[in-house]
Amino acid sequence: MLARMDETDLMARMQEDMAAIGQMNMPFGKFGPKTFPPHGVPIYDLPAEYLAWFTNKGFPKGRLGELLKIVHQMKADGSDSAFDGFRRERGRTKLRPERKREWNN
C-alpha cells in the first residue's frame, strides 16, 4: 500500500514538473528577455551546451534551478522528444538568425 502511494506521489510530482517546464522561460542571461523578447527562451528549448555550463558553474537557486537540472538531465539522457508536445503548442524557438545563402552557378 505504501509503495503504491509513493508511486502515485512520484507521478504527480513528475507531472507538476513537466507542466512547470512547459511554462517557464529563461528570465536572465544569454537566452533571457533582453535577447529574446518579450519573455526569453522556453527552458525546454535551451541548448544542452548552455545547460551543461550550469553544471560547472552552479544552477540558480529555487524552482528555476530545479527545473533546469531536470531539463539538462532529460537532454543528456536523449529524452528531448518529451518536449515535443510543448513545441507543437508554442512552436520551436529559433536561437540563430537565418543566414542568407547564395549559390554560385
N, CA, C and O atoms as a printed pandas DataFrame, in Angstrom:
     atom_number atom_name residue_name chain_id  residue_number  x_coord  y_coord  z_coord
0              1         N          MET        A               1    0.820   -1.191    0.000
1              2        CA          MET        A               1    0.000    0.000    0.000
2              3         C          MET        A               1    0.869    1.262    0.000
3              4         O          MET        A               1    0.607    2.202   -0.750
4              5         N          LEU        A               2    1.900    1.274    0.844
5              6        CA          LEU        A               2    2.779    2.434    0.938
6              7         C          LEU        A               2    3.531    2.658   -0.372
7              8         O          LEU        A               2    3.690    3.798   -0.809
8              9         N          ALA        A               3    3.992    1.576   -0.997
9             10        CA          ALA        A               3    4.707    1.703   -2.268
10            11         C          ALA        A               3    3.808    2.299   -3.340
11            12         O          ALA        A               3    4.268    3.097   -4.157
12            13         N          ARG        A               4    2.554    1.931   -3.350
13            14        CA          ARG        A               4    1.594    2.463   -4.339
14            15         C          ARG        A               4    1.398    3.957   -4.143
15            16         O          ARG        A               4    1.321    4.709   -5.115
16            17         N          MET        A               5    1.316    4.398   -2.870
17            18        CA          MET        A               5    1.159    5.825   -2.594
18            19         C          MET        A               5    2.400    6.589   -3.025
19            20         O          MET        A               5    2.292    7.684   -3.576
20            21         N          ASP        A               6    3.585    6.019   -2.778
21            22        CA          ASP        A               6    4.825    6.668   -3.186
22            23         C          ASP        A               6    4.898    6.792   -4.703
23            24         O          ASP        A               6    5.328    7.821   -5.226
24            25         N          GLU        A               7    4.478    5.747   -5.406
25            26        CA          GLU        A               7    4.489    5.776   -6.867
26            27         C          GLU        A               7    3.512    6.819   -7.402
27            28         O          GLU        A               7    3.824    7.538   -8.351
28            29         N          THR        A               8    2.337    6.901   -6.796
29            30        CA          THR        A               8    1.339    7.893   -7.205
30            31         C          THR        A               8    1.855    9.300   -6.940
31            32         O          THR        A               8    1.690   10.195   -7.769
32            33         N          ASP        A               9    2.479    9.491   -5.783
33            34        CA          ASP        A               9    3.040   10.794   -5.428
34            35         C          ASP        A               9    4.150   11.188   -6.403
35            36         O          ASP        A               9    4.233   12.341   -6.827
36            37         N          LEU        A              10    4.995   10.230   -6.750
37            38        CA          LEU        A              10    6.077   10.495   -7.690
38            39         C          LEU        A              10    5.527   10.899   -9.056
39            40         O          LEU        A              10    6.015   11.845   -9.674
40            41         N          MET        A              11    4.526   10.187   -9.513
41            42        CA          MET        A              11    3.924   10.513  -10.815
42            43         C          MET        A              11    3.310   11.915  -10.794
43            44         O          MET        A              11    3.439   12.665  -11.761
44            45         N          ALA        A              12    2.652   12.264   -9.704
45            46        CA          ALA        A              12    2.048   13.597   -9.582
46            47         C          ALA        A              12    3.128   14.676   -9.599
47            48         O          ALA        A              12    2.960   15.711  -10.243
48            49         N          ARG        A              13    4.234   14.438   -8.894
49            50        CA          ARG        A              13    5.326   15.423   -8.889
50            51         C          ARG        A              13    5.975   15.544  -10.262
51            52         O          ARG        A              13    6.337   16.643  -10.682
52            53         N          MET        A              14    6.124   14.430  -10.963
53            54        CA          MET        A              14    6.691   14.478  -12.315
54            55         C          MET        A              14    5.781   15.264  -13.261
55            56         O          MET        A              14    6.265   16.035  -14.089
56            57         N          GLN        A              15    4.485   15.073  -13.141
57            58        CA          GLN        A              15    3.540   15.824  -13.972
58            59         C          GLN        A              15    3.603   17.310  -13.658
59            60         O          GLN        A              15    3.555   18.137  -14.568
60            61         N          GLU        A              16    3.711   17.659  -12.378
61            62        CA          GLU        A              16    3.846   19.067  -11.989
62            63         C          GLU        A              16    5.121   19.667  -12.562
63            64         O          GLU        A              16    5.110   20.787  -13.073
64            65         N          ASP        A              17    6.220   18.925  -12.478
65            66        CA          ASP        A              17    7.499   19.406  -13.016
66            67         C          ASP        A              17    7.401   19.634  -14.519
67            68         O          ASP        A              17    7.847   20.666  -15.020
68            69         N          MET        A              18    6.819   18.677  -15.242
69            70        CA          MET        A              18    6.699   18.827  -16.700
70            71         C          MET        A              18    5.810   20.016  -17.065
71            72         O          MET        A              18    6.114   20.749  -18.006
72            73         N          ALA        A              19    4.726   20.209  -16.333
73            74        CA          ALA        A              19    3.853   21.361  -16.591
74            75         C          ALA        A              19    4.613   22.665  -16.344
75            76         O          ALA        A              19    4.482   23.616  -17.116
76            77         N          ALA        A              20    5.401   22.712  -15.277
77            78        CA          ALA        A              20    6.179   23.918  -14.968
78            79         C          ALA        A              20    7.245   24.158  -16.038
79            80         O          ALA        A              20    7.486   25.302  -16.422
80            81         N          ILE        A              21    7.885   23.090  -16.523
81            82        CA          ILE        A              21    8.882   23.226  -17.592
82            83         C          ILE        A              21    8.236   23.803  -18.840
83            84         O          ILE        A              21    8.839   24.625  -19.530
84            85         N          GLY        A              22    7.017   23.383  -19.133
85            86        CA          GLY        A              22    6.314   23.885  -20.310
86            87         C          GLY        A              22    5.958   25.356  -20.226
87            88         O          GLY        A              22    5.746   25.999  -21.254
88            89         N          GLN        A              23    5.889   25.901  -19.022
89            90        CA          GLN        A              23    5.505   27.301  -18.826
90            91         C          GLN        A              23    6.677   28.237  -18.562
91            92         O          GLN        A              23    6.546   29.446  -18.747
92            93         N          MET        A              24    7.814   27.709  -18.136
93            94        CA          MET        A              24    8.938   28.541  -17.675
94            95         C          MET        A              24    9.813   29.005  -18.841
95            96         O          MET        A              24   10.198   28.218  -19.706
96            97         N          ASN        A              25   10.112   30.294  -18.837
97            98        CA          ASN        A              25   11.052   30.890  -19.790
98            99         C          ASN        A              25   12.297   31.319  -19.035
99           100         O          ASN        A              25   12.252   31.583  -17.833
100          101         N          MET        A              26   13.403   31.386  -19.750
101          102        CA          MET        A              26   14.664   31.803  -19.137
102          103         C          MET        A              26   14.559   33.286  -18.788
103          104         O          MET        A              26   14.383   34.112  -19.683
104          105         N          PRO        A              27   14.662   33.641  -17.507
105          106        CA          PRO        A              27   14.442   35.032  -17.108
106          107         C          PRO        A              27   15.665   35.942  -17.188
107          108         O          PRO        A              27   15.548   37.148  -16.971
108          109         N          PHE        A              28   16.841   35.381  -17.496
109          110        CA          PHE        A              28   18.057   36.211  -17.493
110          111         C          PHE        A              28   19.078   35.618  -18.450
111          112         O          PHE        A              28   18.895   34.527  -18.989
112          113         N          GLY        A              29   20.154   36.362  -18.647
113          114        CA          GLY        A              29   21.307   35.859  -19.391
114          115         C          GLY        A              29   21.143   35.851  -20.897
115          116         O          GLY        A              29   20.278   36.523  -21.460
116          117         N          LYS        A              30   21.988   35.081  -21.518
117          118        CA          LYS        A              30   22.097   35.000  -22.971
118          119         C          LYS        A              30   20.772   34.656  -23.652
119          120         O          LYS        A              30   20.521   35.105  -24.771
120          121         N          PHE        A              31   19.923   33.866  -22.992
121          122        CA          PHE        A              31   18.655   33.441  -23.573
122          123         C          PHE        A              31   17.462   34.071  -22.863
123          124         O          PHE        A              31   16.342   33.567  -22.944
124          125         N          GLY        A              32   17.713   35.176  -22.170
125          126        CA          GLY        A              32   16.661   35.881  -21.441
126          127         C          GLY        A              32   15.894   36.864  -22.309
127          128         O          GLY        A              32   16.103   36.923  -23.521
128          129         N          PRO        A              33   15.005   37.637  -21.691
129          130        CA          PRO        A              33   14.125   38.555  -22.421
130          131         C          PRO        A              33   14.834   39.674  -23.182
131          132         O          PRO        A              33   14.295   40.175  -24.169
132          133         N          LYS        A              34   16.034   40.079  -22.745
133          134        CA          LYS        A              34   16.729   41.148  -23.472
134          135         C          LYS        A              34   17.101   40.705  -24.878
135          136         O          LYS        A              34   17.016   41.491  -25.822
136          137         N          THR        A              35   17.512   39.460  -25.020
137          138        CA          THR        A              35   17.933   38.943  -26.318
138          139         C          THR        A              35   16.783   38.293  -27.070
139          140         O          THR        A              35   16.748   38.325  -28.300
140          141         N          PHE        A              36   15.839   37.702  -26.338
141          142        CA          PHE        A              36   14.696   37.019  -26.934
142          143         C          PHE        A              36   13.404   37.570  -26.334
143          144         O          PHE        A              36   12.745   36.909  -25.532
144          145         N          PRO        A              37   13.051   38.814  -26.746
145          146        CA          PRO        A              37   11.848   39.427  -26.180
146          147         C          PRO        A              37   10.595   38.688  -26.636
147          148         O          PRO        A              37   10.643   38.023  -27.671
148          149         N          PRO        A              38    9.515   38.766  -25.941
149          150        CA          PRO        A              38    9.343   39.529  -24.705
150          151         C          PRO        A              38    9.631   38.729  -23.446
151          152         O          PRO        A              38    9.801   39.327  -22.384
152          153         N          HIS        A              39    9.694   37.378  -23.517
153          154        CA          HIS        A              39    9.772   36.578  -22.295
154          155         C          HIS        A              39   11.044   35.759  -22.142
155          156         O          HIS        A              39   11.272   35.197  -21.071
156          157         N          GLY        A              40   11.871   35.671  -23.155
157          158        CA          GLY        A              40   13.027   34.789  -23.113
158          159         C          GLY        A              40   12.694   33.444  -23.738
159          160         O          GLY        A              40   11.552   33.196  -24.125
160          161         N          VAL        A              41   13.679   32.590  -23.833
161          162        CA          VAL        A              41   13.537   31.274  -24.456
162          163         C          VAL        A              41   12.893   30.308  -23.462
163          164         O          VAL        A              41   13.271   30.285  -22.291
164          165         N          PRO        A              42   11.927   29.514  -23.917
165          166        CA          PRO        A              42   11.407   28.466  -23.027
166          167         C          PRO        A              42   12.551   27.551  -22.600
167          168         O          PRO        A              42   13.414   27.220  -23.414
168          169         N          ILE        A              43   12.568   27.143  -21.341
169          170        CA          ILE        A              43   13.728   26.399  -20.844
170          171         C          ILE        A              43   13.899   25.056  -21.535
171          172         O          ILE        A              43   15.011   24.529  -21.565
172          173         N          TYR        A              44   12.840   24.485  -22.088
173          174        CA          TYR        A              44   12.989   23.209  -22.792
174          175         C          TYR        A              44   13.686   23.376  -24.132
175          176         O          TYR        A              44   14.137   22.387  -24.709
176          177         N          ASP        A              45   13.789   24.601  -24.648
177          178        CA          ASP        A              45   14.490   24.864  -25.913
178          179         C          ASP        A              45   15.925   25.343  -25.701
179          180         O          ASP        A              45   16.625   25.620  -26.675
180          181         N          LEU        A              46   16.371   25.446  -24.470
181          182        CA          LEU        A              46   17.757   25.865  -24.222
182          183         C          LEU        A              46   18.713   24.798  -24.741
183          184         O          LEU        A              46   18.447   23.604  -24.596
184          185         N          PRO        A              47   19.825   25.217  -25.346
185          186        CA          PRO        A              47   20.799   24.230  -25.840
186          187         C          PRO        A              47   21.410   23.424  -24.700
187          188         O          PRO        A              47   21.636   23.945  -23.607
188          189         N          ALA        A              48   21.671   22.162  -24.964
189          190        CA          ALA        A              48   22.267   21.275  -23.960
190          191         C          ALA        A              48   23.613   21.825  -23.483
191          192         O          ALA        A              48   23.959   21.676  -22.311
192          193         N          GLU        A              49   24.374   22.458  -24.379
193          194        CA          GLU        A              49   25.681   23.011  -24.009
194          195         C          GLU        A              49   25.536   24.137  -22.980
195          196         O          GLU        A              49   26.349   24.266  -22.065
196          197         N          TYR        A              50   24.501   24.937  -23.144
197          198        CA          TYR        A              50   24.233   26.021  -22.195
198          199         C          TYR        A              50   23.868   25.448  -20.828
199          200         O          TYR        A              50   24.338   25.938  -19.801
200          201         N          LEU        A              51   23.037   24.418  -20.815
201          202        CA          LEU        A              51   22.664   23.774  -19.554
202          203         C          LEU        A              51   23.868   23.095  -18.908
203          204         O          LEU        A              51   23.995   23.088  -17.684
204          205         N          ALA        A              52   24.745   22.531  -19.719
205          206        CA          ALA        A              52   25.955   21.894  -19.190
206          207         C          ALA        A              52   26.856   22.929  -18.516
207          208         O          ALA        A              52   27.547   22.613  -17.548
208          209         N          TRP        A              53   26.850   24.146  -19.017
209          210        CA          TRP        A              53   27.635   25.219  -18.401
210          211         C          TRP        A              53   27.206   25.411  -16.948
211          212         O          TRP        A              53   28.043   25.635  -16.073
212          213         N          PHE        A              54   25.902   25.322  -16.694
213          214        CA          PHE        A              54   25.404   25.468  -15.330
214          215         C          PHE        A              54   25.887   24.340  -14.425
215          216         O          PHE        A              54   26.059   24.547  -13.224
216          217         N          THR        A              55   26.106   23.154  -14.980
217          218        CA          THR        A              55   26.583   22.055  -14.136
218          219         C          THR        A              55   27.972   22.368  -13.583
219          220         O          THR        A              55   28.324   21.918  -12.493
220          221         N          ASN        A              56   28.757   23.135  -14.329
221          222        CA          ASN        A              56   30.091   23.531  -13.867
222          223         C          ASN        A              56   30.053   24.755  -12.951
223          224         O          ASN        A              56   30.781   24.819  -11.961
224          225         N          LYS        A              57   29.210   25.712  -13.286
225          226        CA          LYS        A              57   29.169   26.981  -12.550
226          227         C          LYS        A              57   28.145   26.989  -11.426
227          228         O          LYS        A              57   28.232   27.812  -10.514
228          229         N          GLY        A              58   27.178   26.083  -11.481
229          230        CA          GLY        A              58   26.122   26.039  -10.469
230          231         C          GLY        A              58   24.801   26.517  -11.042
231          232         O          GLY        A              58   24.721   27.570  -11.675
232          233         N          PHE        A              59   23.779   25.730  -10.808
233          234        CA          PHE        A              59   22.432   26.098  -11.259
234          235         C          PHE        A              59   21.881   27.188  -10.348
235          236         O          PHE        A              59   22.294   27.296   -9.194
236          237         N          PRO        A              60   20.955   27.995  -10.852
237          238        CA          PRO        A              60   20.324   29.000   -9.994
238          239         C          PRO        A              60   19.596   28.330   -8.827
239          240         O          PRO        A              60   19.219   27.161   -8.902
240          241         N          LYS        A              61   19.412   29.069   -7.782
241          242        CA          LYS        A              61   18.691   28.541   -6.622
242          243         C          LYS        A              61   17.185   28.572   -6.903
243          244         O          LYS        A              61   16.719   29.322   -7.760
244          245         N          GLY        A              62   16.451   27.763   -6.184
245          246        CA          GLY        A              62   14.993   27.792   -6.268
246          247         C          GLY        A              62   14.435   26.900   -7.363
247          248         O          GLY        A              62   15.103   26.009   -7.889
248          249         N          ARG        A              63   13.187   27.180   -7.679
249          250        CA          ARG        A              63   12.445   26.352   -8.633
250          251         C          ARG        A              63   13.082   26.376  -10.022
251          252         O          ARG        A              63   13.143   25.343  -10.689
252          253         N          LEU        A              64   13.554   27.532  -10.463
253          254        CA          LEU        A              64   14.197   27.618  -11.774
254          255         C          LEU        A              64   15.377   26.653  -11.862
255          256         O          LEU        A              64   15.511   25.927  -12.846
256          257         N          GLY        A              65   16.219   26.641  -10.857
257          258        CA          GLY        A              65   17.372   25.743  -10.847
258          259         C          GLY        A              65   16.965   24.286  -10.881
259          260         O          GLY        A              65   17.583   23.481  -11.578
260          261         N          GLU        A              66   15.926   23.940  -10.130
261          262        CA          GLU        A              66   15.432   22.557  -10.131
262          263         C          GLU        A              66   14.962   22.148  -11.522
263          264         O          GLU        A              66   15.274   21.058  -12.001
264          265         N          LEU        A              67   14.210   23.034  -12.159
265          266        CA          LEU        A              67   13.680   22.714  -13.491
266          267         C          LEU        A              67   14.790   22.647  -14.537
267          268         O          LEU        A              67   14.752   21.796  -15.425
268          269         N          LEU        A              68   15.770   23.532  -14.439
269          270        CA          LEU        A              68   16.891   23.491  -15.378
270          271         C          LEU        A              68   17.675   22.189  -15.231
271          272         O          LEU        A              68   18.128   21.622  -16.226
272          273         N          LYS        A              69   17.839   21.713  -13.998
273          274        CA          LYS        A              69   18.515   20.432  -13.781
274          275         C          LYS        A              69   17.750   19.294  -14.436
275          276         O          LYS        A              69   18.346   18.402  -15.040
276          277         N          ILE        A              70   16.429   19.326  -14.317
277          278        CA          ILE        A              70   15.600   18.274  -14.921
278          279         C          ILE        A              70   15.737   18.306  -16.438
279          280         O          ILE        A              70   15.926   17.267  -17.071
280          281         N          VAL        A              71   15.641   19.507  -17.023
281          282        CA          VAL        A              71   15.755   19.637  -18.478
282          283         C          VAL        A              71   17.136   19.162  -18.933
283          284         O          VAL        A              71   17.250   18.443  -19.925
284          285         N          HIS        A              72   18.178   19.561  -18.213
285          286        CA          HIS        A              72   19.533   19.138  -18.577
286          287         C          HIS        A              72   19.648   17.618  -18.551
287          288         O          HIS        A              72   20.187   17.019  -19.482
288          289         N          GLN        A              73   19.148   16.995  -17.495
289          290        CA          GLN        A              73   19.246   15.535  -17.386
290          291         C          GLN        A              73   18.464   14.845  -18.496
291          292         O          GLN        A              73   18.918   13.844  -19.051
292          293         N          MET        A              74   17.292   15.377  -18.818
293          294        CA          MET        A              74   16.490   14.771  -19.889
294          295         C          MET        A              74   17.205   14.883  -21.230
295          296         O          MET        A              74   17.205   13.936  -22.016
296          297         N          LYS        A              75   17.806   16.024  -21.490
297          298        CA          LYS        A              75   18.536   16.188  -22.750
298          299         C          LYS        A              75   19.771   15.298  -22.779
299          300         O          LYS        A              75   20.093   14.715  -23.814
300          301         N          ALA        A              76   20.469   15.190  -21.643
301          302        CA          ALA        A              76   21.653   14.337  -21.577
302          303         C          ALA        A              76   21.289   12.864  -21.776
303          304         O          ALA        A              76   22.074   12.093  -22.327
304          305         N          ASP        A              77   20.098   12.485  -21.323
305          306        CA          ASP        A              77   19.644   11.104  -21.468
306          307         C          ASP        A              77   19.024   10.821  -22.840
307          308         O          ASP        A              77   18.643    9.686  -23.126
308          309         N          GLY        A              78   18.924   11.845  -23.683
309          310        CA          GLY        A              78   18.343   11.656  -25.006
310          311         C          GLY        A              78   16.826   11.693  -25.006
311          312         O          GLY        A              78   16.191   11.170  -25.922
312          313         N          SER        A              79   16.239   12.309  -23.987
313          314        CA          SER        A              79   14.776   12.364  -23.878
314          315         C          SER        A              79   14.208   13.709  -24.315
315          316         O          SER        A              79   13.132   14.099  -23.861
316          317         N          ASP        A              80   14.904   14.416  -25.178
317          318        CA          ASP        A              80   14.466   15.732  -25.644
318          319         C          ASP        A              80   13.097   15.672  -26.325
319          320         O          ASP        A              80   12.359   16.657  -26.321
320          321         N          SER        A              81   12.759   14.530  -26.905
321          322        CA          SER        A              81   11.477   14.406  -27.592
322          323         C          SER        A              81   10.293   14.502  -26.627
323          324         O          SER        A              81    9.157   14.677  -27.067
324          325         N          ALA        A              82   10.540   14.392  -25.325
325          326        CA          ALA        A              82    9.464   14.555  -24.339
326          327         C          ALA        A              82    8.900   15.971  -24.367
327          328         O          ALA        A              82    7.797   16.212  -23.878
328          329         N          PHE        A              83    9.656   16.908  -24.939
329          330        CA          PHE        A              83    9.219   18.302  -25.010
330          331         C          PHE        A              83    8.490   18.626  -26.316
331          332         O          PHE        A              83    8.073   19.767  -26.515
332          333         N          ASP        A              84    8.329   17.657  -27.198
333          334        CA          ASP        A              84    7.708   17.906  -28.494
334          335         C          ASP        A              84    6.276   18.426  -28.373
335          336         O          ASP        A              84    5.842   19.226  -29.201
336          337         N          GLY        A              85    5.547   17.991  -27.368
337          338        CA          GLY        A              85    4.184   18.493  -27.161
338          339         C          GLY        A              85    4.173   19.993  -26.913
339          340         O          GLY        A              85    3.321   20.708  -27.440
340          341         N          PHE        A              86    5.121   20.470  -26.112
341          342        CA          PHE        A              86    5.228   21.914  -25.862
342          343         C          PHE        A              86    5.570   22.647  -27.150
343          344         O          PHE        A              86    5.040   23.724  -27.420
344          345         N          ARG        A              87    6.455   22.058  -27.939
345          346        CA          ARG        A              87    6.885   22.702  -29.183
346          347         C          ARG        A              87    5.746   22.762  -30.199
347          348         O          ARG        A              87    5.643   23.721  -30.964
348          349         N          ARG        A              88    4.899   21.745  -30.206
349          350        CA          ARG        A              88    3.738   21.779  -31.114
350          351         C          ARG        A              88    2.791   22.909  -30.705
351          352         O          ARG        A              88    2.219   23.580  -31.564
352          353         N          GLU        A              89    2.625   23.118  -29.408
353          354        CA          GLU        A              89    1.736   24.170  -28.912
354          355         C          GLU        A              89    2.309   25.563  -29.118
355          356         O          GLU        A              89    1.609   26.462  -29.583
356          357         N          ARG        A              90    3.573   25.744  -28.775
357          358        CA          ARG        A              90    4.179   27.079  -28.763
358          359         C          ARG        A              90    5.128   27.342  -29.915
359          360         O          ARG        A              90    5.522   28.484  -30.146
360          361         N          GLY        A              91    5.497   26.301  -30.638
361          362        CA          GLY        A              91    6.490   26.459  -31.694
362          363         C          GLY        A              91    7.882   26.318  -31.121
363          364         O          GLY        A              91    8.088   26.455  -29.915
364          365         N          ARG        A              92    8.827   26.047  -31.983
365          366        CA          ARG        A              92   10.215   25.907  -31.551
366          367         C          ARG        A              92   10.900   27.263  -31.644
367          368         O          ARG        A              92   10.676   28.008  -32.598
368          369         N          THR        A              93   11.715   27.582  -30.681
369          370        CA          THR        A              93   12.413   28.865  -30.642
370          371         C          THR        A              93   13.604   28.822  -31.587
371          372         O          THR        A              93   14.427   27.909  -31.524
372          373         N          LYS        A              94   13.688   29.817  -32.464
373          374        CA          LYS        A              94   14.858   29.928  -33.335
374          375         C          LYS        A              94   15.938   30.659  -32.554
375          376         O          LYS        A              94   15.785   31.825  -32.189
376          377         N          LEU        A              95   17.024   29.955  -32.307
377          378        CA          LEU        A              95   18.095   30.524  -31.490
378          379         C          LEU        A              95   19.143   31.240  -32.322
379          380         O          LEU        A              95   19.958   31.989  -31.785
380          381         N          ARG        A              96   19.131   31.016  -33.623
381          382        CA          ARG        A              96   20.082   31.685  -34.519
382          383         C          ARG        A              96   19.312   32.390  -35.628
383          384         O          ARG        A              96   18.293   31.891  -36.103
384          385         N          PRO        A              97   19.806   33.546  -36.031
385          386        CA          PRO        A              97   19.157   34.203  -37.177
386          387         C          PRO        A              97   19.400   33.383  -38.440
387          388         O          PRO        A              97   20.433   32.729  -38.585
388          389         N          GLU        A              98   18.438   33.431  -39.340
389          390        CA          GLU        A              98   18.610   32.699  -40.599
390          391         C          GLU        A              98   19.696   33.354  -41.429
391          392         O          GLU        A              98   19.796   34.579  -41.504
392          393         N          ARG        A              99   20.511   32.507  -42.054
393          394        CA          ARG        A              99   21.578   33.009  -42.906
394          395         C          ARG        A              99   21.088   33.022  -44.342
395          396         O          ARG        A              99   20.406   32.104  -44.797
396          397         N          LYS        A             100   21.448   34.074  -45.035
397          398        CA          LYS        A             100   21.159   34.109  -46.473
398          399         C          LYS        A             100   22.195   33.257  -47.173
399          400         O          LYS        A             100   23.397   33.396  -46.951
400          401         N          ARG        A             101   21.720   32.399  -47.996
401          402        CA          ARG        A             101   22.640   31.534  -48.738
402          403         C          ARG        A             101   22.648   31.962  -50.198
403          404         O          ARG        A             101   21.606   32.192  -50.812
404          405         N          GLU        A             102   23.820   32.055  -50.712
405          406        CA          GLU        A             102   23.974   32.384  -52.122
406          407         C          GLU        A             102   24.612   31.196  -52.811
407          408         O          GLU        A             102   25.590   30.625  -52.328
408          409         N          TRP        A             103   24.054   30.843  -53.923
409          410        CA          TRP        A             103   24.549   29.714  -54.684
410          411         C          TRP        A             103   25.250   30.231  -55.936
411          412         O          TRP        A             103   24.669   30.977  -56.725
412          413         N          ASN        A             104   26.470   29.836  -56.101
413          414        CA          ASN        A             104   27.224   30.220  -57.300
414          415         C          ASN        A             104   27.054   29.124  -58.340
415          416         O          ASN        A             104   27.260   27.942  -58.065
416          417         N          ASN        A             105   26.682   29.537  -59.517
417          418        CA          ASN        A             105   26.499   28.552  -60.603
418          419         C          ASN        A             105   27.723   28.427  -61.440
419          420         O          ASN        A             105   27.743   27.647  -62.392
